[in-house]
Amino acid sequence: LLPQELIRLKRDGEPLPLEEIEAFVQGIADDRISDAQIGAFTMAVFLNGMSREEVVALTTATRDSGHVMQWDSLNLPGPIVDKHSTGGVGDLVSLVLGPWVAACGAFVPMISGRGLGHTGGTLDKLESIPGYNPYPAPERFSKVVKSTGVAIIGQTGNLAPADKRIYGVRDVTATVESIPLITASILGKKLASGLDALVMDVKVGSGAFMPTPEKSRELAKSIANVATQAGTPTTALLTDMSQPLAPCAGNAVEIVETLALLRGERPDSRVMQVTRELAVEMLMAGKLVASREEALAKLEKALTSGAAADVFARMVHELGGPADFMERSEHYLATAPVIQAVYPEQSGIVQCIDTRAVGMSVVELGGGRLRNDASVDHSVGFSEIAEVGDRVDNQRPLAIVHARSEDAAARAAAQLRDAVTLGDAPATADTLLQDTFR
Ligand code: URA
C-alpha cells in the first residue's frame, strides 16, 4: 500500500491491514516517509483512534524499527525487568527501585529520560553525581547490568528510531495527546530493551502528564494490555501525583533523599510506599517470588541489610562516579548559594498543591530546561516540601528553596505560595495506589 493509501484508510475510519502498519513505520525509520505523511497519519489516528490490534502492531513496529537488545548470551541468573513512569514531581522512584529489586535478584537495564515539561528526569538527577556517565558504550552497559544487577542510562542512537521522528512531528502538529500514539511511543522504546516483564507507573493528579483521572486510567489500561499482547507481560499501577511524591524536587536534593531512603530512613514515606508496590509487582512478574508476602519479606531484607544501598553505590562507581559516593555524598553534590525557608503568608493546613506549578518553579530556578539544548543547574530546587494535611506557619515553612540568587529564591517562593492552598480544615492526601491493571 502506498503511504497515502494507508493514511486515507485511517482518515476514513477504515481498519488498517496490520502488516501495512509495519511497512509504514519501517518507512519512517528509513526516511522514505515524509514528515507531512507522518503528520497526516498521526492526525488521522488522533481523530479516529486505533483498534487494540492496530496499537499492538504500531508498538511492535516501533520497537523493531531499530536495535532490540538481547540478553540471552549473558546467561543472567534472573529475569530482566524494568519500570517506566509517565513522570512527575519529586518522583525519584527509579533511583531507589532499580537497585532495590536488583538486590533481590532481578536485572534492570533501565533506559531513562531527562526532564520533560514540568517533570523531573532521572538522568538529570544522576548527573548531579560527578563523573557519572549516562552514555556508556553498549558493552559497558551490559557489563554493569550483569555485575551489579542494574544500570540506569540514557537513550542512545538506534533505539526505536521511528519514534524519534514520529514524536518530533507530533510535538508540532498538536497530536501528542492521543492514547494509541502515547502507548506505542512509550512501549516502542521501552520494549526495545529486551524485557521479560515491565511495570508501568501511570500518574494521576495535578502533576500528572495526562490531563484528567479518566485519561490516566485509560492510558494505564491501554499500556498494560498492549504490552502484554506484544509479548512482554506488563502491569500498570495508577498512582497519586496530586502532590510532589517525595518531599523534595530538583536534582541534587533528590539524590540526597534517595540515599536516605536506601539507607532505610523513612521506609513508610509516600515515595517508599509507591516504590515498594512497584517493586512487589516486578518481583512477582519476574517470578522471583511466589506471593506478595514473600516479595515484601525479600524487599525488607534487601533494604535493612544495606544490600540495596550497596547495589546503588556499585552502579554509581561502575558508571564513573566516586567509589565513596554513598559515604561522602555531601562532599560531591553541588549546593546552591542561596538556601532559604519559604514561610506561608498566613498559618494554615495544606489542603492541596498545584504540583505542575511546583515542577515549573523548579524548571525556572534552573533545575530543568526551557530549551532542549539548555544545561541544568543540579543544585537548585525545593526540599522539605510540606505535604497535604501538614500545618504550616511561621515556624514550619512550606519548603526550603535552593536557588542561584536572592532574586530567584524570592520568585520561586512566591510561586510556591501560589501553588499551595491553605485552609483551616483537616485535610487528607489522595490514596497513593489508586488501581492496578494487568
Ligand atoms: N512519552 C513518550 O515517550 N511518548 C509520548 O507519546 C508521551 C510521553
Residues whose N, C-alpha, C, O or C-beta is under 5 A from the ligand:
A	BS01	URA	V176 L181 I182 S185 I186
